[in-house]
Amino acid sequence: MRTILCLMTALLMVFTACKKDEYFQDSGKHDPAFKGTTMDYLDAVPLYFDSLATIVRLAGMEEVFKSDTLTFFAPTDRSILRLVRELNYSLYYQGHDTIKTLADVPQRIWQKYLQMYMFHGANELKDYPQIDYNLLNTYPGQGYLSWFGTPMNIGVIYNDDNGVKYVGYRQLTIAWIPDPAKPKDNWIIERIASCNITTYNGVVHTINDNHLYFGFSAYLFISDVIAAMENGG
């Protein structure tokens, strides 16, 4: 497996040298039907999902992505690159060894954060309710529990067109709810760049490249890794 240094270098070259098409930027046109499983789909798009596919396998979730009915909000590799940078920065300045490969992170940690993007069933944009982040009491989207029960909110923004509310294009969003006791506070909201990619066993919605960190919270991820190191893995 490649080292993290090689991973970073390769990804930086890709993201600076290649101009991304509209596929992952603004719900551009695409063939929504992929002839293969969700795992096959991630493997088929290595430019965006090479490291993500590796994490699926390291998390021990490969068979789920091949056979279970799954809706997956797929973060691109750029969010993983940012997370690894922050992780190694924190490890170094706290006197810990930095990670050299993605496999240096314990399986249970990858699994914990990967499942935040995974949901039972196969749901397309049309299956989710409207959300207006300025009028949550009227259009709140809907709360969902991810694969292992993390509270999330999913909804569809109905954009305006020529000054007319809610008649423009529709954009799927997903938000992490940090505190279930305060279910409308401090959401981390991500917009979906390309949605409704159907596979043999589910649906994939690709999160915009601006998604900052895989797992939504770099702080919590780093805290889990450091705790694992201090407790012997």
N, C-alpha and C positions, 0 to 999 in steps of 0.2 A: 504494500500500500504506500502511496506517496506520502512524503512528509508534509506537515502543515506549511513549511516554507515553500515547497514546490506548489502546493495547492494555492497558496496566496499569490505566488508569482503568475501561475497559469491563469487564475481568475482575473487578476489585474490586467494582464495582457488582453484577455477576451473582452473585458468590459470597457477598456479604453480604446482598443483597436477596432472593435466591431460596433457598428451602429445598429442598435436593436430595431427590429421592425415593429409594426404596430401591434403585433400579436400579444405582447405582454405589456403594452402601455395603455391602450385605450379601447379595449374590447374590439379590436380590429377583426376583420372577417377571417374565418377559419372553418375548416371542416370539423364539425362538432363530434363526429363519430370516429373513434379510434378502434381499430381492429386488434384488440389485445386487452390484457388486464391493466389495472391501474399501475401495477409494478412495471409492466411492459412499457407503459406510456412514459414513466419517469426515465427508464433506461433509454427510450427512443429519443429523448431530448436532452442530451448531456450538456449542451451549452448552458442550460438553465438549471438542470436538476442532477448533475453528476454527484455532487456532495450530498444532496438530499437523498438520493437513492442509496448511497453508502450508509447514511444515518438510519434509514429504514432497516437495512440489514443488521447494522450494529445494535439496533434496538430490539432485534428479534421479532420484527413485525412483517417480514417479507411474505409469509404465508397469508397474513391478513390482507395485504395489498394484492395478492394473487387470487384470493378465493372469497373473502367476506364481502358482503354488500356494503359499500363504503362511499361516503361523500368526503372528499379531501380538498381542503383549502391549501394549495401547495405554495409554500414560500420558495423563492428562488435562492440559488446558491449565494447571492450577494449578501443576504441576511445572515447566512452561516459564516461567511468571511468576516463580517463585522463583529459577530459574536466571538469568534476565535481570536481576533485581534484584542478585543476587550479582555477576554479571559486570560490570555498570555501576559498582557500588560499587568493585570491585577496579580497574577501568580508571581511574576518576576518581582514586583515591588513589595510583595508580602513574604518573599523569601522562599517560595515554593518553586519546584521544577516546572518549567513550561511544558505544555503538551507538544508532542512531535507529530502525532497522527490523531485522527478523529477517534481511533480505537482506544486512545488513552483516557477518554471520558467513560466512566462506568455505564454499562448497558442501561441500568435502571434510570439514569439521568436522561439519556437520549430518549428513552421510552416516555418518561414523564412529560417532556416538552413536545415531543412529536405528536402525542395523542391530543394535544390542544387543537390541532388542525384537522382531526379526524372525527367523523360523526357516523353513527349507524344509519343505514338506509341510503337511498339514492335520490338526492334532491337537486333540482335545477332552480334557476333564478325564479321561475314562475311559482315555485312552491313556497317562497318566503314572503312575509308581509312587508308592507311599506314602512320605512323609517324616515323621520325628519329629525336630524340631530338638534334643530332649533325648537322643535315642538314634540318632545318625547312623550308628553302626556297624551298627545293626540295620535301620533304615529310612532310607536315605540319599538318597531321591529318585534323580535320575539327572543326570549331567553331559551337557550338550549344547553344541554349537558354534552360535553365532548365524549370521546370514546371511553375514558375512565372517570368521567363525571366532573370535569372542570366547567364552571359556569361561563358561558359565552353568550353574546348577543349577535344575531344575524338579521339583517334587514336589507331592503332594496330602496335606494334613494331614487325618487321620481324627480328628475331635474326639470327646471323651468325652460320654456322656449318662447322667445320673443315677448318676454314679460308675463307669460301665462304660466301660472304655477302648475307643476306636476304633469305637464303634457310632453316633456322632453324625454330624452333617452333615460334608460333605467340602469343603475349601477349597483351591483351587489356589494355589501360590506360585511365585515366580521369584526367583532370587538371582544377583547378580553376584559372580564369584570374582575378586578383584583380583590374586591372585598364583597362576598355574597351578602354580608350584613348591610351593606350600602349599595344595592344593586344598580343604582344609576350614577354612581360617583367614579371619577377617575378612570374611565374606560380608555383603553388603548385601541384606537380604531384604525382598521386597515381597509383600503378599497381594493376591489377585485379588478384586475386588468383584463382577464379573459375567462369567460365562464362557460358552463354547459358542455364541457368536453366529456362525452360519454364513453365509457370503457365497458368491457364485458362484465365487470362486477361493480360498476358504480359511476360516479361523476367527479370530475376534477374541475376546480375553480382556481385559477392562478392568481396569487396576490401580487399587487404592484411591486416593482423593484424598490420602491421607497420604503417598504417594510424594513424597519431599522434593524431589529435583532430577531433571529430565530428564537422561538420560545417567548416572544413579547417582552420579557424582562431580563436584560443582561445581568442585572444585580442579583436576582434570585438564582439564575443559572450558575453564576460564578460562586455564589454562596454555597450552593449544593455541591459543586465540584471541590471547593476548598474543604468543606466538611467531610467529604468522602476521603480526601487525601489525609486529613488529620486523623481520621478513624481507620486508616489502613485500607481504604478502598470500599 
